[in-house]
Amino acid sequence: RRLHRGSPTAAVAKPLRRVTYPSNRLANVAQLKVNEPLAVSYPDADSPGVLLKLGTRVVGGAGPDGDIVAFSTLCPHKGYPLAYSASDKTLACPGHYSLFDCEKGGLQIMGQATQNLPQFALRIDAKGDVYAEGVDELIYGRLSNVL
């Protein structure tokens, strides 16, 4: 459905934006090895995720090489836990076979999910500490991305 400027619906339509959570330290870059996932939780203990150093500059990548990313590991379709595949840098759902590309910002490339994988916005400080500071999609099981 298209919204036309001046229509009653256009007045209530809001642009999508990243939801900002409190800043949480996930790890230090010294803990990250290329293509080895590090389990994290963000924005709280009920929201498992993964922190990855992919080894090449990627969409939404942080750090000096632009290769550090983090994603929710709850499938946005039904909440199944996702498994990382180092061979093709994807996160796969065992429930209904959704597959998400970590090199392309969590882009859904197949399966039953109806949205891309939620990616965490990252900041790296001068000491190399990696902080998550927001999420770009709705995390499974939540009515909104508001704590």
C-alpha distance (Angstrom), angle and dihedral (degrees) to the residues before:
residue distance angle dihedral
R1 . . .
R2 3.78 . .
L3 3.75 123.7 .
H4 3.75 116.3 -142.0
R5 3.76 122.8 -150.6
G6 3.78 109.0 -101.9
S7 3.82 95.2 22.1
P8 3.84 118.1 125.3
T9 3.81 90.0 -115.0
A10 3.80 94.0 52.5
A11 3.79 90.3 61.3
V12 3.81 92.0 61.7
A13 3.81 98.3 38.2
K14 3.79 111.9 104.8
P15 3.78 125.9 -163.3
L16 3.80 117.3 -110.1
R17 3.77 114.2 -104.3
R18 3.76 140.4 171.3
V19 3.80 113.9 -88.8
T20 3.79 111.6 -129.8
Y21 3.79 118.3 -137.8
P22 3.78 127.8 -178.9
S23 3.79 112.2 -72.2
N24 3.83 111.0 -96.1
R25 3.80 125.3 -171.6
L26 3.81 109.8 -127.3
A27 3.82 103.2 176.0
N28 3.79 144.7 -51.4
V29 3.81 121.0 -87.6
A30 3.83 88.4 -120.3
Q31 3.83 87.7 67.9
L32 3.81 92.7 56.9
K33 3.78 123.2 92.5
V34 3.80 122.4 -171.9
N35 3.80 111.9 -87.2
E36 3.83 94.6 -3.8
P37 3.82 112.2 119.2
L38 3.80 120.1 -133.6
A39 3.82 115.5 -155.0
V40 3.82 113.5 -128.0
S41 3.81 138.0 163.6
Y42 3.79 124.2 -132.6
P43 2.99 140.9 -155.4
D44 3.82 87.4 -4.5
A45 3.80 140.8 -12.1
D46 3.83 91.0 -85.9
S47 3.80 92.1 62.6
P48 3.82 112.8 70.9
G49 3.77 119.5 -161.9
V50 3.77 144.6 163.7
L51 3.80 131.5 -120.1
L52 3.81 115.4 -152.4
K53 3.79 138.2 -174.1
L54 3.79 101.7 -158.1
G55 3.80 99.8 -175.1
T56 3.82 96.3 -126.6
R57 3.81 132.6 67.5
V58 3.83 109.0 -88.9
V59 3.81 141.9 176.7
G60 3.79 109.3 -70.4
G61 3.80 91.4 3.9
A62 3.81 119.6 158.6
G63 3.78 133.1 -157.2
P64 3.79 131.5 52.6
D65 3.81 91.7 -58.6
G66 3.82 95.1 41.0
D67 3.80 89.3 -128.4
I68 3.82 104.5 113.7
V69 3.81 116.6 99.2
A70 3.79 138.0 161.4
F71 3.79 131.9 -158.0
S72 3.78 140.7 179.5
T73 3.80 110.0 -100.7
L74 3.79 94.5 -150.4
C75 3.79 110.5 101.1
P76 3.81 107.4 -119.5
H77 3.83 89.6 -138.1
K78 3.83 102.7 61.5
G79 3.80 105.7 -17.8
Y80 3.80 99.0 -102.5
P81 3.83 113.8 158.5
L82 3.80 111.9 -100.2
A83 3.81 124.6 -133.3
Y84 3.81 123.5 -144.3
S85 3.80 119.5 -128.4
A86 3.81 111.8 -157.1
S87 3.81 92.3 -167.3
D88 3.81 94.8 66.7
K89 3.84 100.9 12.1
T90 3.79 94.6 -119.9
L91 3.79 136.6 132.3
A92 3.81 112.7 -132.6
C93 3.79 131.5 -160.6
P94 3.82 115.9 -140.3
G95 3.82 92.0 -160.5
H96 3.79 105.0 64.6
Y97 3.80 101.6 -6.4
S98 3.79 100.8 -106.6
L99 3.80 110.9 165.0
F100 3.82 126.4 -159.4
D101 3.81 127.4 -163.0
C102 3.82 111.9 -133.6
E103 3.81 91.9 -167.0
K104 3.81 90.8 58.5
G105 3.79 101.5 49.4
G106 3.81 96.1 -85.8
L107 3.80 93.3 -54.3
Q108 3.81 112.1 -179.8
I109 3.79 107.2 -121.2
M110 3.82 99.5 175.9
G111 3.79 143.9 -9.2
Q112 3.78 141.5 56.7
A113 3.81 100.4 -53.6
T114 3.79 115.5 114.2
Q115 3.79 98.7 -153.5
N116 3.78 139.7 38.7
L117 3.78 119.6 -94.5
P118 3.82 114.3 -82.0
Q119 3.80 108.3 -104.7
F120 3.80 121.8 -156.5
A121 3.81 117.9 -129.7
L122 3.81 106.7 -124.8
R123 3.79 135.0 -154.9
I124 3.80 124.6 -173.0
D125 3.80 118.6 -157.0
A126 3.82 129.4 -150.0
K127 3.84 91.4 -89.6
G128 3.81 91.2 54.8
D129 3.79 95.3 -107.1
V130 3.80 112.0 151.4
Y131 3.81 116.2 -139.6
A132 3.79 128.7 -171.0
E133 3.80 112.4 -143.4
G134 3.80 108.1 168.7
V135 3.79 147.9 -5.6
D136 3.81 127.3 -121.9
E137 3.84 100.3 -155.1
L138 3.80 136.5 33.1
I139 3.81 112.7 -79.5
Y140 3.81 113.1 -129.1
G141 3.80 114.9 -94.8
R142 3.79 96.2 23.3
L143 3.76 127.5 108.0
S144 3.79 89.9 -149.7
N145 3.78 138.1 -4.2
V146 3.78 92.0 -105.6
L147 3.79 121.3 112.9
